[in-house]
Amino acid sequence: MRTYSLALITAITFLAACHRSPQAEGCPAISVLEGHDPREDAAKAFNAGDKRLLELGGYAPVVPGAESPYRFPPGTTFRMLEGTTDTTTEVCYAMRHEAEAYAKSYNQKMLALTVSRAQ
């Protein structure tokens, strides 16, 4: 009876762990962007001296909103947006389009500010 009870408890614990939904974990790194205006955030960062562009991580990092990775103004630096690497959770991967839209708008504003101040 003791062996049967131990086996039953082990099986229930295993099944409960296997059926845990990844949605319950969420993706705080990308969720934090909700409600933020990327163009306003870019202007605030620029005025504070942070002129880095946002990039999405992965096997080959991407800089949304830039025409080409070879056309950046000299001295351009980048900051990887959290939750966008290729080793992130399924939930973060599913929300990557939100991070991409945010980064695109942010980068377009940052590039416009950089060009306008250089002239």
SULNOR-V115822 format. One record per residue. N is the residue number from 0. RES is the residue in one small letter. OMEGA is omega as a letter, one per 30 degrees, with the letter a starting at -180 (NA if undefined). NEAR is the number of other C-alpha atoms within 10 Angstrom. Layout:
# SULNOR-V115822
n=N res=RES omega=OMEGA near=NEAR
n=N res=RES omega=OMEGA near=NEAR
This chain:
# SULNOR-V115822
n=0 res=m omega=a near=6
n=1 res=r omega=l near=7
n=2 res=t omega=l near=8
n=3 res=y omega=l near=9
n=4 res=s omega=l near=10
n=5 res=l omega=l near=10
n=6 res=a omega=l near=12
n=7 res=l omega=l near=12
n=8 res=i omega=l near=12
n=9 res=t omega=a near=12
n=10 res=a omega=l near=12
n=11 res=i omega=l near=11
n=12 res=t omega=l near=11
n=13 res=f omega=a near=11
n=14 res=l omega=l near=11
n=15 res=a omega=l near=11
n=16 res=a omega=a near=10
n=17 res=c omega=a near=9
n=18 res=h omega=l near=8
n=19 res=r omega=a near=10
n=20 res=s omega=l near=11
n=21 res=p omega=l near=12
n=22 res=q omega=a near=12
n=23 res=a omega=a near=8
n=24 res=e omega=a near=12
n=25 res=g omega=l near=15
n=26 res=c omega=a near=21
n=27 res=p omega=a near=12
n=28 res=a omega=l near=13
n=29 res=i omega=l near=22
n=30 res=s omega=a near=14
n=31 res=v omega=l near=9
n=32 res=l omega=a near=14
n=33 res=e omega=l near=11
n=34 res=g omega=l near=7
n=35 res=h omega=l near=10
n=36 res=d omega=a near=12
n=37 res=p omega=l near=21
n=38 res=r omega=l near=18
n=39 res=e omega=l near=14
n=40 res=d omega=l near=15
n=41 res=a omega=l near=25
n=42 res=a omega=l near=17
n=43 res=k omega=l near=14
n=44 res=a omega=a near=14
n=45 res=f omega=a near=17
n=46 res=n omega=l near=11
n=47 res=a omega=l near=9
n=48 res=g omega=l near=9
n=49 res=d omega=a near=15
n=50 res=k omega=a near=22
n=51 res=r omega=l near=18
n=52 res=l omega=l near=25
n=53 res=l omega=l near=26
n=54 res=e omega=l near=24
n=55 res=l omega=a near=23
n=56 res=g omega=a near=19
n=57 res=g omega=l near=13
n=58 res=y omega=l near=9
n=59 res=a omega=a near=9
n=60 res=p omega=a near=14
n=61 res=v omega=l near=17
n=62 res=v omega=a near=21
n=63 res=p omega=l near=22
n=64 res=g omega=l near=21
n=65 res=a omega=a near=15
n=66 res=e omega=a near=10
n=67 res=s omega=l near=10
n=68 res=p omega=a near=10
n=69 res=y omega=a near=7
n=70 res=r omega=a near=9
n=71 res=f omega=l near=13
n=72 res=p omega=l near=11
n=73 res=p omega=l near=6
n=74 res=g omega=a near=8
n=75 res=t omega=l near=12
n=76 res=t omega=a near=13
n=77 res=f omega=l near=14
n=78 res=r omega=a near=14
n=79 res=m omega=l near=18
n=80 res=l omega=a near=18
n=81 res=e omega=l near=17
n=82 res=g omega=a near=22
n=83 res=t omega=l near=24
n=84 res=t omega=a near=19
n=85 res=d omega=l near=14
n=86 res=t omega=a near=12
n=87 res=t omega=a near=14
n=88 res=t omega=l near=17
n=89 res=e omega=a near=14
n=90 res=v omega=l near=18
n=91 res=c omega=l near=26
n=92 res=y omega=l near=18
n=93 res=a omega=a near=12
n=94 res=m omega=a near=17
n=95 res=r omega=l near=18
n=96 res=h omega=l near=13
n=97 res=e omega=l near=16
n=98 res=a omega=a near=24
n=99 res=e omega=l near=21
n=100 res=a omega=l near=14
n=101 res=y omega=a near=22
n=102 res=a omega=l near=26
n=103 res=k omega=a near=21
n=104 res=s omega=l near=19
n=105 res=y omega=a near=23
n=106 res=n omega=l near=24
n=107 res=q omega=l near=19
n=108 res=k omega=a near=21
n=109 res=m omega=l near=27
n=110 res=l omega=l near=21
n=111 res=a omega=l near=12
n=112 res=l omega=l near=16
n=113 res=t omega=a near=15
n=114 res=v omega=a near=11
n=115 res=s omega=l near=9
n=116 res=r omega=a near=8
n=117 res=a omega=a near=8
n=118 res=q omega=NA near=5
